[in-house]
Amino acid sequence: MTLPYALEMRGIRKQFGSLVANDDVDFAAKTGEVHALLGENGAGKSTLMCMLSGVYRPTAGDILIRGRKVSIRSPKDALALGVGMVFQQFRLVPTLTAAENIILGEKSSVWRGASWMRRKTEEITAVAERFGLGITVDRPVWQMSVGEQQRVEIVKVLYRGADIILLDEPTSVLTPGEADRLFETLLKLRAAGKTVILTTHKLREVMAFADRISVMRKGRMLKTLNRLETNERELAQLMVGRNATGAVRPEAGTPGKPLLEVEGLTVEAGRGRTAVRGVSFTVREGEIVGIAGVAGNGQSELAEALAGLQAWSAGTIRVCGREWKRASVRTAIESGVSLVPENRMKSGLAGSLGIVDNLLMKTYREPERSRFGLLRGRRNREWARSLVERFDIRATGLDTPVRQLSGGNQQKLLLAREVDRDPKLMIAVHPTQGLDIGATESVHRLLLGLRASGRGVLLISEDLDEVMQLSDRILVMSGGSIVGEMSRENADRERIGLYMAGLRAVPGEAAS
């Protein structure tokens, strides 16, 4: 007797106005497998998972859980059916502890006394230990790194009884060691009979851990393959419809004069925490300097200070020889500094505004964009349309609120605005996080193009492959400090990973 799939989606269609996000999609996942879902940004994979998790409702089609047709109208319905999703943007309350977040929303979460909470905490700890997800359950979430917060989210869906677990880009915030630990957890979940479905753009991870792989393109399901019967080249070609070779790394050049000089920079993060501790480094013309590190070690605060968004308590910042006296976004813009922030919707784009308005945010004062205090409407729309075409931003129209765009298209919109300004210095924080292989290739070529034209790039990323591929020099941050520095030629994953774990001197060598 053939057992039913843990999950089936038949003839799924999802339409937002005139935009068809999913077009007659069939998808099935087996009990006790790790199933990877691949596709370019805008391919429809996130929409498909959002319908399975109850965030969206399908326009047409059927969903079956363990052979039974079901109606999923909300995340609560999904969880009652054993489906839980860990989103890339976590759903946690920072001021609550891990345990309080995990039981939040349960009928039994009304306070019942210390003994009841102690029992709940023990149950949560047991679930975490069973699957190798070590968390400190009584620690407030705001004190946790992003990697720890992700583990809290996974424990939350497991504690609430999920047998089908959806993970959105789960390794994008982890060190290599933490990523290996996560995949050990996925194998334990599989061995326990759980079904794991993950979206990711990292083909190497898919080929290492997935049992089966489904590929989507332009809202349609193209093919489902067994991992042992495919390879990275075939998957990449299916995703983008062509051979994706990746950005070609040019030969090492001779950097020019300093563009950015940072000396002894210290940035406070509130609540008595120092985010950046006495950091010093230089970025020169025609150079990409990469900063590697686990999220939460001061990279975001460093980037915000260098973009004029965050005040610093000590140290100096000089751009093109000019010392900044205080934090000022306008000074940064006028100095030729562009920023691709870590959280595009928090500090990069205005979700309720359309594409044209978001593109104008940093250039609306320029004569080409406005005259006598009035925006040049027709000219600006033509300019915006040209950028949409140049950067392949997929949207229903120029007035579409950017919150309705896929994450990848939001990122391309942000890059279009920042690159079009022809910056002297580009600060790119996780520029390809959540992007597919084709979009990642385009972003890498943009950054290398800036380098080739004599611009400077400060690349902050937790993707070691990205940092090692693009950077001329690599710095590693841990605990708010730079704990290691190396040239691209002398860098390797193990060495960088040890620095990221907080070791100031890798065993067997002198400290940097």
Secondary structure by P-SEA (a helix, b strand, c coil): ccccccbbbcbbbbbccccccccbbbbbbccccbbbbbbcccccaaaaaaaaaccccccbbbbbcccbbbbbccaaaaaaacbbbbcccccccccccaaaaaaccccccccccaaaaaaaaaaaaaaaaaaccccccccccccccaaaaaaaaaaaaaaacccbbbbccccccccaaaaaaaaaaaaaaaaabbbbbbbbccaaaaaccccbbbbbcccccccccccccccaaaaaaaaccccccccccccbbbbccccbbbcbbbbbccccccccccccccccccbbbbbbccccccaaaaaaaaaccccccbbbbbccccccccccaaaaaaacccccccccccccccccccaaaaaacccccccccccccccaaaaaaaaaaaaaaaacccccccccccccccaaaaaaaaaaaaaaacccccccccccccccaaaaaaaaaaaaaaaaabbbbbcccccaaaaaacccbbbbbcccccccccccccccaaaaaaaaaccccccccccc
